[in-house]
């Protein structure tokens, strides 16, 4: 509540207080002068007083109930109050009490509205009172005038002058207070306005902060999702890197598949992983690598792996993702605790190598990301298996003689060096035999080079079929072959060579039109009886071969002992 409103309320309370006080004053004054008998006699006078003052109060309150009593209505209200106050003073003889009330009225009006309403009230009061006195003196002829009593002229003049001085002083004082209050109120309003503006700015800042918080929260969620994806991508990248390293370093397909199976098991955290290979000739699947140890489950898996759904997946090169496995669709999971599985083909553009099967005991255990990762792994493994086959073929081409199918001279030389070092370390004997075909040039000249090739192939097949798995047969050049016998002394080597020589002599080489018999001559040497180095072994065996040729061919000779 501002000061103006507060002084207005004080003004209204004073007005009602004056009504009640005036009534008591009139009654007390008459009782004092004429006793209690005056009450019935002055009933009309008292009633008139109450009626007039109450009427004035009601009119004033009616004006105050308007939306605003500033401006013209406010001054009307002041005039009404002054008129009824003058009536009370002049007609009903309130005297000093009326002046005192007027004093309070000027104070409250000036404090609530400023100097102008105060001066207006002051001037109106004395102007109207003077008018009432003139009317009373000239028309009512009561002789009741402000200065009508000449005996009390000095007293009346002093009293009136004192009140005028007090009125003027209070108007100046109250107007100063009013101005200070208004200035303070303006400052307060300005401060309130500034605070309101700051509050609005603060509210805007809060809204902006809230918006930024929500935006930051949303960004954090997106960042967390991105971080999770990045983490998963890093894990996938690491897995693929490990597999790539394995592919580049592990040349053995069996070892590679075991490694891949272990990696998948660890990365996906599944119950079972199985790699199944495909036999194109038989159109059959076969379990190659699995982590399943339970024999009963392993039997179920192997016996039922050749099911239509897996063969179709391999044929169409399409992965399978099933998070609610039905054993009727997958016979190899019947009786096993498998509720989710992924099946990814191991294929390239030209070959179908097999499948990777990942199993989990819980439903809804896999998603598309798992399938995508396994599909990438499957493609890499397929390429690795294809590369392994190509590498094996290249190795064969590098070590195998293309015509006869036995090892070539380069491979034999490397193996001889290795086997001789092992023989020296292990202190065991090692023998070597060189043989060539007797009169081979005659075969070529008589029957042609194609039949000569047939002779070479027939002899190499006969010898290879008669050797141990540890023995090494190689084509040493032209029609010349060489055999390495680990853990074999000179006498044992001679016996084996004689068996081979006789077997070859009893073998006929045939094609569509020609049949011919072939003989060979052998030269034999041995470590450490005849030689200590690879060159000496070959050289001494070669010398023995020339001795066999000189002895009439189709025989075996041993090198001289050291």
Order of alpha helices (4+ residues) and beta strands (2+ residues): alpha-alpha-alpha-alpha-alpha-alpha-alpha-alpha-beta-beta-alpha-alpha-beta-beta-beta-alpha-alpha-beta-alpha-alpha-beta-beta-alpha-beta-beta-beta-alpha-beta
